[in-house]
């Protein structure tokens, strides 16, 4: 009798039956907040629990800004107006932010931002929006020249069973490697030295908690793995769990090595700026210069009205539609949270989103024609001077109902 031999693909199925792909130990729950990136210990924050490190870094950032103003011969006893930009998730609808930002440049009123945050699709735009209008061509290319094959690579059915996602993100990794270079990292580090802040959000799937990464600290660290970490965070922020492979990030706890599993930041938050209570804490910080005026700009890569969709009686269709509705509701709640924080902090709130006047059929995810039409729509709005909404629509409804 011939010895038994595995059929093609049997090893893949065997791996699935035995529990999936190998990984280094996850960080134990009690050690979650003690885990650090080797060589870059202050790379990120757990803002759902402790604001101490974030407030400390924000205070130091304001001091660096004050010092930069003094060197330039400008008044620095009170810090100038801070413009802050938050770019949401939204998948291929991220081209809305790309078009709006580049159109804003054309209009001539786009400011330099003190703070830029990005999550999910917004993470792809955020670093270039942070660096300024000279990087608009990169934003324009990313928005108009990519399709499904430039973002994710679908696995075959059998491989999916044993893998950690329906698709892998190697094409996205190549795209980010092309545009996030050592020179880009140096440019971000230079702006960080002036007190400016760039934040990107991911989700630590093991702990089920949001992680906010200080990309300026990473860029300025000069650590050997800083460039790879920067790229991996951007990929992780866009990696929808189950649909795309997660990003594994090596961490250290008291000399012992572990591995965290990071996925799309939009799992927990669709858009963010900074935690409530930050302004008050900064005002109390010893030696921190005072800032009187803030403008919030929030770009929501999506509509704010529920979108009707006939749903097929299939498991994936039903599950996908339910998740889409959940994300829609979550995104609106995030906008309301930022709006209320603006009221509390005395900040000027400005919101942009895809209006009901835009409609173009989308035949598939990352449909090139849909993305181009959405970019052009947003660009024209930005170039004419976008009529920023001063509150979320739900707040307007509440105001009308109280009259």
N, C-alpha and C positions, 0 to 999 in steps of 0.2 A: 504494500500500500504506500502511495506517495505521501510524504509529510504534508500536513495541512499548511496552506499558504493563504495569507490575507488577500482578499479581493481588492482591486483598486478602490480606494476610498474607505476601506474597512478600518484602517488605522484612525482615520478622521472620526468615524462613527464611534470607535472604541474610546477615543479621547473624550467625546461628548458624554458617553455613558459613565466614564470614570470621574466626571466632574469639571470638564472644561480645561481652559488653558492654565498653565502654572503661573504663580506670582509669588513675590516675596511677601512675608507676613504683613497683614494690615496693622496699622497703629491701633493698639488697644484703646478702648473708649476712654479710660482714665488718663491716658497720656496724649490724647488728641492735641491739646493746645501746647504741649511741650515739644512737639515735633518741629524741627527746623530744617531748612534747606542747607546742606553743608556748604560753608563758605559765604552764605548770604542769610544770616540768622534773622534779619528784619525784613524778609521778602514779602510777608503777607500778614493779614489781620483776620481775626475771628470776631467780626463786628456784631454778631448776634449775642455775644457774651461780655466782652471786655473792650472798652474804648481806650484804655490807657496808652497803649503803644501808638494807636492812630492819632490821638490828641498830641502825644509827644512829637510825632513826626510832622504833624500839621503845624505845630508851634515852631519847630525848627525850620520848616519850609517858609513860614512867614518871616522869620528872622533872616533867612537867606535872601528873600525878596527885598527886605528893608536894606540889607547891606548892598545889594545890587543897585538899588535906587540911589543910595548915598554915593556909590562909585561913579554913577552917571550924573551926579550933581543935582539930583532931584529931591524934593522934600520926602522924608521918610518917617516923620513922627506919627503920621496917620497913613495907613496903606490905601492905595487908590482902589477904585471900583474893581471888583473881581467878577469876571464873566466866567460862568461855569456851564459846561456842556455835558449832557448825559445822552448817550445813544443806545437805544433799546435793541433787543433781539427782534427777529422777524424772518429769518431764513432768507429766501431770495428777495423778499421785500426790503432787505437792507439797502438795496439800490436807491430807495427813497432818500435815506440820509445822505448817501453819496451825491445824488443830484442836488439836493437842497444845499448842502455845504459848498459845493463848487459853484452853484448859482449865486449863493450868498457872496462869494468872493467877487463874482462879476458885478454884482450890485454895488460893491464898494463899501459895505457896512459891516462886513464880518470882522469881529474883534479877535484879539489874541486871548486865548482862554487860560485862566489861572488853573482850572481843574477840568480834566476831560475823563469821563468814565465810559466804558463800553462793556457790553455783555452779549454773548452769543454772536449774532451777525454784527452787532455794534462793535465787537472786539476787533473785527477786521478793518474797520474804518478809523477807530479811535486813535491809534498811534500817529496816523498821518494828519488827522484833524488837529491833533495836539501840536505837531511840528509846524503847522502853518500852511498858507496858501501855495507855497512853492512846491508842495507835494500833492496838489490837486490832480495832476496828471496820473499819479499812481492810483488815487481814488477813482478817477474816471476809468482807467483801464480795468481795474478790478471789477467795477460795476458793469462794464459793457462787454468785456472780452471773455468772460468765463461762462461755462455751461456745466451741465451735470458731470461730464468727464473731467472737468478741471477742479472739481471739489471732492467727490467721493467715487470710489470704485466698488461696484456691487460684487458680492461673492456669490458663487454658485450655491444651490440649495443645500447640498450635503455639507459644504464648508461652513455655511451659516449655523448649522446645528452645533458644531464643535467650537465655533468662534465666539467672539464677544461683541458681535454686531453684524447686521445685515451687509454693511459696507465697511471698507477701511478708508482712512483719510489720507492715504499717501499722495493723491493729487493735490489736496489742500496743503499738505506739508511741503510739497515742491513749490507751490505758489508762494507760501509764506517765506520759505527759504530764499526765494528769488528776490523778495522785496524787503524782508527784514534782515538786513546785513549788518556787519560790524560797524559800518559808517552810520547807519540809522541808529544803532544802539548808542554810538558816541554822540550823535545829535540830541537824542533824548536825554542822555546824561548831562549834556551842556545846559539844556532847558531846566532840568531838575535842579541844577546848581543855582539857578535864578529863583528857586522857590516854587516852581510850577509842579503840578501833580498829575500823574497819569495812572488810572486805576482800571483793572480788568477783573471781572468776576467769573469764578467757576463754582462748581458744586463738588465737594468731597463726598463721593457716593457712600463710602464706608460709614462715615459719621452722619451722613444726611444733612450736612450743614453748608452754608455759603462761605466761600473763601474770597477775600478781596486782596488782590495782588498789587503791591506798590511797584509798578513797572519802572519808575524812575530810580528807585533804590536798586533794583536788579541791574538796570543799565549802567548805573554809576559804580557798581560793586567791583568791576574788573575781575570778578571771579572767573576761573577757567570755564565753567559751565553756564555762564550768564546768558550767552546768546542762545544756546539750545533751550534753556529754561524759558526765556522770553518767548521763543517760537512755540514751545509746547503748551504754554499757558494760553496763547491765542487759539491753538488748535483745540485744546480742551474746552475752552469757552464755547466753541461751536459744535461740539460733539454730542449729538442727541443720543441719550442712552438707549441701547437696544438697536437703534438704526445705524449707529457708527461706533467703531471701537473707542473705548475710553482711552485716556492718556494716563500712563503710569508714571508717577513722580516719586523719586527716591528721597527719603527724609531720614533724619537722624534724631534719636532720643537718647541723650546721655551716652553717646558712643555706640549705641546699637542701631542697626539699620532696619528700616521698614519701608513699605511702599504704599503710597496713597493712590486711589483710583479717582481721577477727576473727569467730570463730564460737563456738559452745557450748563452755564450759569443760570440760564433761563428756567431750569428745573425748579428753582426756588424764587428767583426774582427776575422780572422782565426788564427793568430799568432801575438804576439807583444813582444817587449823587453822593451824599454823605449821611452818617447816622444822625438822627434827632439828638439835640443836646450838644452838638459839636461847637456851635457858635458860642454858647454860654461858657463851655469849658475853655475855649480859646481866650475869651475875654478875661477869664479868671487866671489864666496861666501867667506865671511870674516872668516879667521881662518881655512878654509877647506884644508886638505893636498892634494897635487897634485898627480895625477895618470897619468903616461905617456903611458901605454900600455893596450889595451883591445882586447880580442878575443871573437867574437860572434860565437856561435854554434846554428844553427836553424834546428830543426827537423820537417819536414813536413810529417805528417801522411797521405800520399797520393801520387799519381803520379803527374807529372807536365804536362803530355800530356792528352788531352781530351779523355775520354773513350767512345767508341761507345756502344750504347745500343738500341736495337729495342724496341720502345715504343708502348704499347697497346693503343687503342683508348678508354681510360677510364679516368675519371676525375682525380683520385688519381695518376694514372701512369703518365699522362701528367704533372700534377702539381709537382709531385716528381722529375721527370726528369728535369724540368725547374729549380727547386731549386738546384738540384745537379750541373747543369751547372753553375749556379750563384755562388755557393760556390767555385767551381773549379777556376773560374776567379778571385773571390775575394781573394782566397788564394795566387795566383800568384802575385797579386797586393801588398799584404802584404809583400811578400818576397822581391819584388823590392823596397818597401819603406825602409825595414830594411837594404838592401844592400846599398842604397844611403846614409842612415844615417851612415853606417860603413865607407863609403868613406869620408863623411864630418868630422867624428870624428877621422879618421886615425886608425880605428879598423880593425883587421884581420877577414874577413868574411868567415864562413864555413857553408855549407848547406848539409843536407842529406834528401833524399826522396826515395820513392819506385820506383825502376828502372823498365824499360820495360822488364827486364829479369825475373821478377817475374810474374807468372800467375798461379792462382789456382781458380777454379770455386767456387763462393759463392752462395749457395742456399737460404740463408736467412740472415737477419741481425744478427750479433753476432753468426755466424756459427762457432762452436767450432773447426772444422777441418781447416777451412780457417784461423782462428786466430792463431792456432798452427803453421801452415805452414809459415805464415807471420812472426811470432815471430822467428822461426828457421832460416828463410832467413836473417832477420835483425841481429840476434845473430851472425851468421857466418860472416857476413860483419863486424860487430864490433870487433869480436875476431881476425880477420885477420888484422885489422887496416883499418877502413873505409876511402876510398879515398874522402875526403870532397871536395865538389864543391866550387870553390872560387867565383862564381857568379851565379845568376839564369840563366837558359838556355836562356831566352829572352834577357838578356844582352849579352850573347855570340853571339846570332844571330845579334844583333845590331852592335857588333864589327866586325863580318864577313862582314856585309853589307857596312861598311864604308871603307873596305880595297880595 
